Amino acid sequence: MPSKWMLRLFSTIHVFLYRLFGGAIGARMNGLPVLLLTTTGRKTGKPRTKPLVYLRDGADYIIAPGILARPDWYLNLQLQPNATIRVGQAKYVISAEEAADETYSKLWELAPPYWHDYRRNYPGQMPLVILRPNVTLNEKVER
């Protein structure tokens, strides 16, 4: 497994390229779509952006922690469930919630095979986070 600083470096470069090219570079990883999630840091109060693979369920975007048990973005959303996402050039204000019960089972049916690998190695039940767009930001997306 890559070290935490390697993941941070990769993430920083990914976010930079995604923004610079409006999602033309960085919008796919391993054949799956990638969004940029910007949360409010629970300790610093500063915006924190991470590239994350997502699934779609209607208008909702579904994300999962992956190889890290409790990544910062996940902890940030638990404290402040309102955030923003960028999908290509579109930017949305979202509210986040964890999937539960039947919704959880239904969403796992949509998951790519490697998410199931993460799930087998995850300590406890791996959460799936539903990002529900509330507002589309019509302003020009910052680069």
Sequence and secondary structure as in RCSB ss.txt:
>XXXX:A:sequence
MPSKWMLRLFSTIHVFLYRLFGGAIGARMNGLPVLLLTTTGRKTGKPRTKPLVYLRDGADYIIAPGILARPDWYL
NLQLQPNATIRVGQAKYVISAEEAADETYSKLWELAPPYWHDYRRNYPGQMPLVILRPNVTLNEKVER
>XXXX:A:secstr
   HHHHHHHHHHHHHHHHHTTTTTTSEETTEEEEEEEEE TTT  EEEEEEE EEETTEEEE  TTSSS HHHH
HHHH  EEEEEETTEEEEEEEEE  HHHHHHHHHHS HHHHHHHHHSSS    EEEEEEEE  S    
